[in-house]
Each structure stands twice: as C-alpha cells, then as structure tokens.
C-alpha cells in the first residue's frame, strides 16, 4: 500500500506521507507537550527523537495504517493518521494533532480532514471513516461536525483524563453521505 502520497489542500497546505527524515526536534517537542497531546494516548509517554523515528518507520512499513504530516509552506505543523484500515469492511479511523500552536484555531484541521476523508473515500475506496474524541475535547468535536461527521455513540466513562473518567464520543462519516 501507499508510499507516495501528496495532497494539496490549498495553495499553502500540503499533506504528505511522513518519513523518518521528516522527524525533527520540533516534532518530538510537540509529542512531549501536554497541551498538544492531552487528548491522545501519547500524553503519558516520554518521547525521544529515536522513539518518534521508530514510530514513523513502523507506520511507513504498515499495511493498514498511513501516517501523514501536514505542512504550511514546508513547515511541518501537524499529523493525521489513517488506520487501522479494514479493507474487507472498507472502514477506518482517523486521528490527528495540530502540533504547531500558532495554527490552533485557524481552521487547518477542518481543511485537512476534509481532504483526508475525500482521499479515504475516493482513493482507498472506503465506505466509512470514524474518529474518537474525549467528551471534553470540544475543538476536535467542532472540526468533525464541520466535516459532516455524526456522533454515532457515547461510550460512558471510557477515558481517564486529569484524575477522572470522561466519556468517549464516536463520530463517523459515510461515503453515501457525500452523494
């Protein structure tokens, strides 16, 4: 699967397959910044340059996951992961972070997700794309709703966040909804 992916979202934003050579100290610093990763499973891990490079390599070699970076004028500002992809049932999950805080609240995640979902439907021939959010991650929920995802389920007290359990929301978008 894959190996050369480059999606132009607009004149300034490009999404491309992440390679080990793209791992930088800035990227590693995002992964250790609580504000950036607090709504991910990465929040309790200590990341090093080598551990991030290993993760990128793992995803590059995966048959059912794609790790993509999004770039503004060649500046790496965030990541989006597609996968695991279930090719038989034609569905996947996406997860994403905007690591560069200068781009928070700019609509970049909304735009990137729009293009990635289209890629999932058109290039990967998937039927359904899903995303999970913490119930208190309002920004991520807004991004998904702007992309016409629907909240399919609430999984009660599923995630441990800042010393308490919070609900997890399961959002989805179906290819048929695009027509």
Secondary structure, DSSP 8 states (H G I E B T S, - for coil): --S--EEE-SSSEEEEE--GGG--HHHHHHHT-HHHHTTSGGGG----HHHHHHHHHHHHH-SSEEEEEEEETTEEEEEEEEE--BTTTTEEEEEEEE--GGGTTTTHHHHHHHHHHHHHHHTS--SEEEEEEETT-HHHHHHHHHTT-EEEEEEEEEEEETTEEEEEEEEEEEGGGG-
